[in-house]
Amino acid sequence: MRPLDQLEETIRQRQLAGEADKSYTARLLAGGVAKIGPKVIEEAAEVVEAAGEPGAAGREHTIREAADVIYHLMVLLAVRDVTLDEIEAELGRRFGMSGLEEKASRGPSN
């Protein structure tokens, strides 16, 4: 099993258990989008900052911060009952069209 699949399963288990006092993940899930959203934004800013750091240390910092972004995003997706398979399917749908075409296909509200 891939680590992302394992993480998704762990998040789902925490969601089902609902024990916010026993797990950081469960606490985030209990807080919903209002609690997780700012964490995703914070971690995204940190990965961008890390990516600007020079050398091998900056590269390693970028990896750690990217992992944090992915973890928090996956918790946010779990709140919305969105799976990695659904995200992969959406990315697959976009192959064969340019990014500009894909963006235009969403219409002005997106």
C-alpha positions in Angstrom: 0.0 0.0 0.0 1.3 3.4 -0.9 2.0 5.9 1.9 -0.7 8.2 0.6 -3.2 5.4 0.7 -2.1 4.5 4.2 -2.5 8.1 5.3 -6.0 8.4 3.7 -7.0 5.2 5.6 -5.6 6.6 8.9 -7.5 9.8 8.4 -10.7 7.9 7.6 -10.2 5.8 10.8 -9.7 9.0 12.9 -12.8 10.5 11.3 -14.9 7.4 12.2 -13.6 7.3 15.7 -14.3 10.9 16.3 -12.0 11.1 19.4 -10.8 14.7 19.1 -9.0 14.5 22.5 -6.8 11.6 21.4 -5.6 12.6 18.0 -4.5 15.8 16.2 -6.1 14.5 13.0 -9.4 13.9 14.8 -9.2 17.4 16.3 -8.8 18.9 12.9 -11.6 16.9 11.5 -13.9 17.9 14.3 -13.1 21.6 13.5 -14.2 21.1 9.9 -13.2 23.5 7.1 -13.0 26.4 9.4 -10.2 24.8 11.4 -8.4 23.0 8.6 -8.6 25.6 5.9 -6.3 28.1 7.6 -3.8 25.2 8.3 -3.7 24.4 4.6 -3.0 28.0 3.8 -0.3 28.3 6.4 1.4 25.1 5.3 1.2 26.2 1.6 3.0 29.4 2.5 5.6 27.5 4.4 6.4 25.2 1.4 6.8 28.2 -0.9 9.1 29.8 1.7 11.2 26.6 2.0 11.4 26.3 -1.8 13.2 29.6 -1.9 15.9 28.5 0.5 19.2 27.6 -1.2 21.0 24.3 -1.3 20.4 20.8 0.0 19.0 22.1 3.3 16.4 24.1 1.4 15.5 21.1 -0.7 15.0 18.9 2.5 13.0 21.7 4.1 10.8 21.8 1.0 10.2 18.1 1.2 9.1 18.3 4.9 6.8 21.3 4.3 5.3 19.6 1.2 4.5 16.6 3.3 2.7 18.9 5.8 0.7 20.5 2.9 -0.4 17.2 1.6 -1.3 15.9 5.0 -3.5 18.9 5.8 -5.0 18.9 2.4 -5.9 15.3 2.8 -7.6 16.0 6.1 -9.6 18.8 4.4 -10.6 16.5 1.6 -11.8 13.9 4.1 -14.1 16.5 5.7 -15.7 16.9 2.2 -15.6 13.1 1.6 -13.3 13.5 -1.3 -10.9 10.6 -2.0 -7.5 10.4 -3.7 -9.1 8.2 -6.4 -11.4 11.1 -7.2 -8.6 13.5 -7.4 -6.6 11.2 -9.6 -9.6 10.8 -11.9 -9.9 14.6 -12.2 -6.3 14.9 -13.0 -6.6 12.1 -15.6 -9.6 13.9 -17.2 -7.4 16.9 -17.7 -4.7 15.1 -19.7 -4.9 15.9 -23.4 -5.9 19.5 -23.0 -3.9 22.5 -22.2 -4.1 24.1 -18.8 -5.5 27.2 -20.5 -8.3 25.1 -22.1 -9.1 23.3 -18.8 -9.3 26.6 -16.9 -11.5 28.1 -19.5 -13.8 25.1 -19.4 -14.6 25.8 -15.8 -16.3 29.1 -16.7 -16.0 32.6 -15.1 -17.1 31.6 -11.6 -14.1 29.4 -11.0 
